[in-house]
């Protein structure tokens, strides 16, 4: 049925139909690619264009993985870090909409140059590209075992999920492009599942991040949550009501019900102000909601039957979410009526009840290859001599588990939103130590933290293309994939249009006099750890407030009181390259209170705020509240702090500055009967730092300090990430 549908669509576009190849008990190819994910498709096309006979095996029924399965609002990071076959795919998508609806059509414009699309269009384009490259595709072929002899994969045995028949598939080079890493695992390649501890790779955000203090930073075997990126629509002509799943689980989303009723929400768009950001194309959207937290605990190493049950559970969780919003009796009829304007599109995922058959496996196994990428590789040590692609998306982990906090609250643990700088992905991370003819282009060699940024489909597509090019070079040179000429591979990658070599940043560290005392001048120096041209600009902050307090290369600063002080430095070289922010905690004297910072998750809100992650290249690591310039005057964010020492404090705020921000954000600070009112300009923040000082005030130890950020009368978006209190002395 699936094949016939694709044939009909291709014929309608005037393209030759794909014919199903005759299947024998034994098949052979130069390159065997396992997994018709976007990475697998690109690997197959690259190898085939290199003159090799390629066989693409897919254990499921659908070609295109997550992009055909509903992830149609492409997570791309920086656009200039993506090239090669992904760009070709995006051009094909745009050409489809231009031809079908017209170049000036609403549908074509909604694709944003081809990076947003409908699921069936992605599937069609993948088939079109495979057909043009003469790639032989076989679906419903699940790996059973691998035959490895003298450190080489000789063949793999696959089973047809419909008939149960087995086939032996011989090859010269094998590429694992599956989300689960099943081929890799069956060949005996070592791999990891779960989170590393912070200590193992010195990763500041690794391990558990919520729960008992004794467990923070520890590793485990858990995976970030899966969900479906299935499509929903508000087009009346194709809308099917959300069905009630066989296993209805509204209890998983009780917090949504509480929020809707507590805030008296009246419609769908009040609950989801981010609807315009769901990447709608032709009336179909990719909402990315309803994570199945904990539903994948045994997925990575599970057998097919167990994985199918995992999919079914996640599917029912996803359907429960939407059905609950439209039918729960605790919700107003007005709200439920607004939800009824949404449903499933009847022209997508027809064979699976209009719900995607593709489970969003955000992470499963990760190979232990010749180089394990970690947090430092995606933030600071970003250049690699054997780079085959770049990544640029933030470190993004969805919740891993529900945990009980010391305050008695159940919280989502494992969710992370951290910055990255464009970084290289080395060829060594695609190659195991052995066997000699296996490449892994999805479950590459990386820690959980590094994988959380690598795991974007455009990156997988480039890695797949790199794998296809490497396989071709290995076959032509009659060598192992580990021993191919890296310069030759890099030349082929450049010729293919895949960018590598991220922008250079000078790297420095802060040096200062030892054992500084309060009231005594302290000399600071810049130690260059990596520069290409001389430094011409220095921006110093000595108190953690974000203010520019010196621009000298070797400044002198006097700290007024004994306590730990956060010192920050940003530099720029003669070529205009700016460094990341270097920081050092200077302990002046002995004792003294540390600064108090109240982050995003320590605040409370009133009204309808949007919550999104920060993406700065400095100390910024918290999500931010955004009011989206709506419902002015009815929103407020409150930060509550109890300070450890009486005296004078400098108050600083962290927020993402920008031209769309408000220039007149009202801020009220209340403590011990005193009230201070001021306005903050969030449009211009002329420093590289996340924080900006907003005033100095006296506070009493142990007395609550309440800081309110409002929206009344503001002339743009109000945003807030964190508040910091810096003790200046008695």
MOTA-V393100 format. One record per run of one state. SS is the DSSP state (helix for helix, strand for strand, loop for the rest). FROM is the first residue (numbers start at 1). TO is the last residue. If there is no record, write none. Layout:
SS;FROM;TO + SS;FROM;TO
//
This chain:
loop;1;1 + helix;2;12 + loop;13;25 + strand;26;34 + loop;35;37 + helix;38;49 + loop;50;53 + strand;54;58 + loop;59;64 + helix;65;68 + loop;69;72 + strand;73;73 + loop;74;78 + helix;79;81 + loop;82;84 + helix;85;101 + loop;102;105 + helix;106;110 + loop;111;115 + strand;116;116 + loop;117;118 + helix;119;132 + loop;133;135 + strand;136;139 + loop;140;140 + strand;141;149 + loop;150;151 + strand;152;160 + loop;161;165 + strand;166;176 + loop;177;181 + helix;182;186 + loop;187;190 + strand;191;192 + loop;193;194 + strand;195;195 + loop;196;197 + helix;198;201 + loop;202;212 + helix;213;215 + loop;216;219 + strand;220;220 + loop;221;225 + strand;226;227 + loop;228;231 + strand;232;233 + loop;234;238 + strand;239;240 + loop;241;249 + helix;250;262 + loop;263;267 + helix;268;271 + loop;272;274 + helix;275;277 + loop;278;280 + strand;281;281 + loop;282;283 + strand;284;285 + loop;286;291 + strand;292;292 + loop;293;303 + helix;304;327 + loop;328;332 + helix;333;339 + loop;340;342 + strand;343;345 + loop;346;349 + helix;350;352 + loop;353;359 + strand;360;360 + loop;361;365 + strand;366;367 + loop;368;372 + strand;373;373 + loop;374;374 + helix;375;379 + loop;380;386 + strand;387;391 + loop;392;394 + strand;395;397 + loop;398;400 + strand;401;404 + loop;405;409 + strand;410;413 + loop;414;415 + strand;416;418 + loop;419;422 + strand;423;426 + helix;427;430 + strand;431;431 + loop;432;437 + strand;438;440 + loop;441;445 + strand;446;446 + loop;447;447 + helix;448;454 + loop;455;456 + helix;457;477 + loop;478;485 + helix;486;496 + loop;497;506 + strand;507;512 + loop;513;520 + strand;521;530 + loop;531;534 + strand;535;541 + loop;542;549 + strand;550;550 + loop;551;555 + strand;556;558 + loop;559;562 + strand;563;573 + loop;574;577 + strand;578;578 + loop;579;581 + strand;582;588 + loop;589;595 + strand;596;598 + loop;599;599 + helix;600;602 + strand;603;606 + loop;607;609 + strand;610;613 + loop;614;622 + strand;623;626 + loop;627;635 + strand;636;642 + loop;643;646 + strand;647;654 + loop;655;660 + strand;661;661 + loop;662;664 + strand;665;671 + loop;672;673 + strand;674;680 + loop;681;690 + strand;691;699 + loop;700;703 + strand;704;710 + loop;711;716 + strand;717;717 + loop;718;718 + strand;719;720 + loop;721;721 + strand;722;729 + loop;730;730
//
